[in-house]
Amino acid sequence: MKLGNYARDEWLDGDGDGRPLISAVDSRPLASITSDGIDFGAMLAHAREVGGRNLRRLTFHERGDMLKALAKYLMEHKKEFYALSTATGATRSDSWIDIDGGISTMFVFSSKGRREMPNDHVYLDGPPEILSTKGTFVAQHIFTPKLGAAIHINAFNFPCWGMLEKLAPALLAGVPAIIKPASSTAYLTELMVKRMIESGILPAGSVQLICGGVGDLFEHLNCQDTIAFTGSKNTAEMLQQHPRVISESVAFTAETDSLNASILGPDAVPGTPEFDLFVKEVTNEMKTKAGQKCTAIRRIIAPASVTSDLVRALSTALGEIRIGNPASKDVDMGALASHGQRDEVRERLAELATEAEIVHGGDKDFDLIDADSSKGAFFMPTLLHCEKPLQSKAVHAVEAFGPVSTVLPYDSIDEAIELAKLGEGSLVASIISNDNEVARELVLGIAAYHGRIIVINRHCAGESTGHGSPLPHLIHGGPGRAGGGEEMGGVRGVLHYMQRTAIQGSPETVSTIGHRWIRGADQNVPDVHVFRKTFEQIQIGDTFKSESREVSLDDIDHFAEFTGDKFYAHMDEDAAKKNPFFEGRVAHGYLIVSFAAGLFVDPDFGPVLANYGVDDLRFLTPLNHGDSLRVRLTCKQKTLRGDSGYGEVRWDAEVTNQDDEIVARYDVLTMVATDEHWKSVS
Ligand code: NAP
């Protein structure tokens, strides 16, 4: 069976017989792979002209809904993904990380898109900048989708997660993807893409797949395309230097090799929960995916005084790992993803062994469960010990991408920091310590060299997601050797596929472009109270201006008595005067906000369903007894909540005193019924 290439909304076979792909477990032939003869330039054009156009018609929320539907569909088909995943050498729990982990990443991006991004086509970056004294010239940074394709080149170790963690943010941004999985495990990616396409959920042109080489794809790149690459540093460097990438300034995100460290704190001596947690964490990272995780622990940095205890404890734990056929329930660790990968690990281990002593495992025969060592790409968990890590090079530079890790002793915190930094940039480091001051010192010492740091102690270990798990909420990437890239991180990951533009103009112009009202833009006072309008009827800029109301000393006393807030500034004239902010007793801030609500609320049953909070509340001028207040409420932003029957309306609220000084400013958040919902209940 030849793996398909999905190009221009069609499944196409590449020319020729292709390269054979075999099972990592028993050498059974699985498929062959070739993309020869595919028109890569036409694929790019299709992504730009058809996929991008289709995706950009949708709002962020609609794209979020699409991701959710897709994730649900993939969940329904996960059994077949699990079945095929075994051939990559993955145990059930390895496959869970790849398959369920990938699909849940899609769910998280769907949810973040609908909660943290507007139901719109433009994403506003921060508040407006007021650039002039009269406020008639303002600016706003906005993000819009790039008009090219997202080229996703993935590594072999996570054929599902590796694809989905890149695909979800790209689609949410409104950018079509061309996916190129690593050849050795592309059969699993292809199966998942087949299911995605047959779901009918994705608009035409939004996803294409290359199974095989990328041919002349790079020759057709332009400045609107983005490349997200995961793999080895050598390949990344070669691709980053492609003349077209350079001349077109194509955005290039690289996730490459990483000599991740785990540091045992000096407090975590044998007998402490942290020592045991450390042994567990390291063992787990070596066993999971047979150590073929970009985030796996490669360097075990531990106090010199405990390294012999540590080597003993780790060797015992590693000796208990049952290796063999990943389909067997009795197996903890399967095979490496390909026979070529095992050859690679053997070579890298030989390099490491020139500087460090193998204290457990090694490249030798060992017992397997339900598997044949001559057919599968199995490798024993291997622990090395390097006595003089500060004088060594290979242990900080050579990545054996398998179940291989080296113990590096340190004598002081400064030395531990130095060792961690010798990795020259990593995706992740972990610190296992119950001493928070030590944790701070280590974090501040190594953070600049890392994309993520996890601190584990007895208090969080039970719920910790572990050293090696990148999460869609958090950034994944790292400086230097790790590629200098950054992916995921919630909305941050979506913005990699978008262009940030600073827009300058009048408040009305900038408000219209961003669909968010800015002070100084037009205010429209409608004939009816704004609370009598449905979600659709309310327009950005719709304004309510209240009557004014005096605040008396009785009001302040009453509020203090009623709420129990008898802070001296409200109750004691002399004490209040001693405070640099006040000239005497002042109204409570919450009294001001409550009176303001009393002034703007329209009390009768109406389309406004609920007040669900205020944002950015600031009290700017104290309100003394005898002063009066009034409030202006202007519709700032509207966000329809899918098919719920309501949407969020954000109001700009400004409370002023009798001299038009601003007393308080804040956003009021309301949920307002849609026309349809309002008709059904009124
Ligand atoms: P690789 O050889 O660099 O391959 C990575 C990807 O690049 C594969 O899809 C590969 O496709 C493709 N590729 C190779 N040459 C190419 C070319 N000339 N043009 C376009 N694409 C090309 O890396 P690997 O050996 O598969 O992966 C292992 C490495 O990945 C390890 O070093 C590991 O640290 C790193 N990794 C990093 C992360 C991370 O997030 N930082 C995650 C996983 C793995 P073919 O397979 O078809 O050659």
Boltz pocket constraint, residues with backbone or C-beta under 6 A from the ligand:
constraints:
  - pocket:
      binder: B
      contacts: [[A, 153], [A, 154], [A, 155], [A, 156], [A, 157], [A, 180], [A, 181], [A, 182], [A, 183], [A, 184], [A, 212], [A, 213], [A, 214], [A, 230], [A, 231], [A, 232], [A, 233], [A, 234], [A, 235], [A, 236], [A, 239], [A, 254], [A, 255], [A, 256], [A, 257], [A, 258], [A, 292], [A, 293], [A, 294], [A, 399], [A, 401], [A, 427], [A, 482], [A, 483]]
      max_distance: 6.0
